[in-house]
Structure formats: structure tokens, C-alpha cells
Amino acid sequence: MLERYGHGGDLRTASEVFGRSTESFDDFSSNMNPLGPPPSIRNVLAGYLEHIHAYPDPASRALKKTLADRHGIPENAILVGNGAAESIDLAVRAIKPGVTALAMPCFDEYGDAVRKLGGEIYPIPLDAAKEFELGEAEIDAAIERSGADLYMLGSPNNPTGRLVDSGLIYRLLDSGAHVVLDEAFLDFVPDEGKVTLVQAAARHERFIVIRSMTKFYSVPGIRLGYAVGKPSTISRLRKLQVPWSVNSLAQQIGEAALMDAEFEARSRQWLVTERQWLTDELRRLDMQVTPSEANYLLLRLPESSRLSASQLQLEMGRRGVLIRDASRFQGLDHRYIRVAIKLREQNERLLRALSECLVAAEDGSGDSA
Ligand SMILES: Cc1ncc(COP(=O)(O)O)c(C=O)c1O
């Protein structure tokens, strides 16, 4: 109901549906870092008026240099884009896959980008009984049966929060397929520098890694992300990109954000503690919580509850709390929701509203029963 345009975080739609102002919601339906944006970007905003008259650097050179130094890869292995969303689209257009294998459930944009080009999707079902972990058995079966020339995987995956083992990626590359790995949420992982596969992507012919800067730095409004691949691959993507796709404010904000080491450390520390706390509290409400490496949790409603995810979304929205109806992800049934992890006070409001809705449904006293 709230995913009219296919995503969470649509406050305008929520405002229309619930008749409340956009500012009045606690939004757990989009996964932004609640500690952000980093204070380092304030100066950029204050001084930006001076730069607005000029075109942005068409190659985002300063930001690319900062990213290259950070990841230990050459600058020409990076393409800065208008959000990770643009890189997903460009990668698929450059590869032109016949069949694309997707581990389901996953971020909708992978399938949308493929379908837009008339490509076919081969679903690799992730097993709820294995807490949605992608394993060798699923990968080997897909290599044998799918005929896929592209595998698109999220690590951490959205909506499950699970990481993909690097061994599986190399197995796929060895099979001769292309791999696009979406690391949009990897900044939240404490040893991100060891887990990321950007260096491998910078060397490998058929491997692209996609990163987002909007989630960790909490700047989705400016649209900023990047793709990493072999320079020859990146040059193919660049040829498909609209000129000046990344505006100068986004470029400057990106650079300032990457300099803020204190924000980075604080965010990672906060998440480890808060995720455990929220997981424990949700389990106390009999929610089934999928173990997550990201800043969001995939939940299944208690067996005893009569509510569906869409009914719960409606009841929560009426209470000013927005959650994602995850039953809309292919591979999940009508009892899954996804919630972002936010600051303690907001998380407490989420828990209170969830508890009220579950009790009301049990009593038959709420509209939801
Ligand atoms: C897994 C995943 N990848 C990519 C994106 C797109 O990110 P961006 O805002 O950088 O375009 C999203 C946005 O929700 C996402 O969930």
C-alpha cells in the first residue's frame, strides 16, 4: 500500500494515505543511518551557493580520487553515479544479459533493470529455514541449471541483511558468468575494508561491485553511489551514462563525508549495540528475526498472530510508524515485514506500536482483527 513506487521511505504517499504531515512519521521503512548526515557536510552546504552557477565536473575527479585512495584501487576503475540505482541500471545495460539469476528475496531494482531490457530472470530461492543464507548448494544448482550469463547479488542482501560469502562469488566468476555485487549497505559492517570485493572487481573482466553513499551517510536526497570494475568495463558503463549525471553538491558532500572517520567509527559501533538490543526486544514480542549484518531487520510475525504484513503496516501507519510490507518481495509470504534500526527512543516507539497492534489483533479489538 505504501510502496506505490516500489520502495520504502515514500513519506508523500504515507501522508496521503494516513492524513498526517510527512514530518510526523517515524520512518522505519527506509534504511538510513539515524546518526547521519555527518557533521562534516555542514560547511559544504553553507558554501554551496558559490558553486551553483558552474557545471559539475563531468568525471567527478576529486571524489573519485578520494574513493580510489580509500579502497586502494585505480581511479579509472571507478564510475561515480547518481545513486547506486544508476550503477545497477548501467551495469545491466552494459552487460545485456540473456538470463539473470537473482537470489530471492532481493532488492526489486535488479529484476526491474533486467526486465526493462527484455531479459529473463532465473530465481534462486533462499530458504527461510536456513535464515536466507545463500550457500554452495544453491549456487552450484544455479550454475548447472540456470543458463544465466549474469548473477546479481546483494551483500548485505536487502531485505535479509545476510552477507554473501566471497568464495561463492569466485565460483560464479569461474563458471564464466558476469557478477554484479551490490554492496550498498556494506559500510555498516565493522570490518568492511576486509569484506569488500572492490579490489577483486577492479581486476576482473566480468565482475562489477556497486556501492551507495546514500544509506550510511544518510543523504538519499542528493543521490550518490559508484561502480567499481576493470577500467575497460567502467569505460563501457561511462559511455551509457547521461552527462553531468552527478551534480556538484553531491560530489562535494561525498568528499566531505568520506573524510569523517569519527562519524564512520561511531556509526558502526552504534549499530552493533542497537541491533542486538532491538533483536532481543523483538524476539520478546515473539517476532522471528533473521540475523542481519545491516541496519535493518527482516521479521516474520508471530505464529499466533492473525495479522498480515499489509494489515500491520496499516495499523502501524495510523500510529505514525512506517514499516516495510516485505511480503511484496518475491519469495516472502504475507507475514514478513522489514524495519530499519534507528535511535533508541525511536526503536522504543516502534516496539510500543508493534506490541499494541499485536495485542489489539489478538483481542479482536483493533481494526486489524
Ligand atoms: C540493496 C540496495 N541497493 C541499491 C539501492 C539504491 O541506493 P541509492 O540510494 O544509492 O540509489 C538501494 C536502495 O534502497 C538498496 O536497498
The ligand as an ORCA input file, in Angstrom:
! r2SCAN-3c Opt
* xyz 0 1
  C      20.142     -3.058     -1.878
  C      20.051     -1.686     -2.456
  N      20.879     -1.345     -3.448
  C      20.831     -0.122     -4.009
  C      19.920      0.823     -3.590
  C      19.901      2.174     -4.245
  O      20.655      3.059     -3.480
  P      20.870      4.585     -3.905
  O      20.046      5.418     -2.996
  O      22.341      4.814     -3.716
  O      20.468      4.697     -5.329
  C      19.035      0.516     -2.566
  C      18.035      1.500     -2.113
  O      17.161      1.222     -1.346
  C      19.101     -0.775     -1.984
  O      18.275     -1.125     -0.997
*
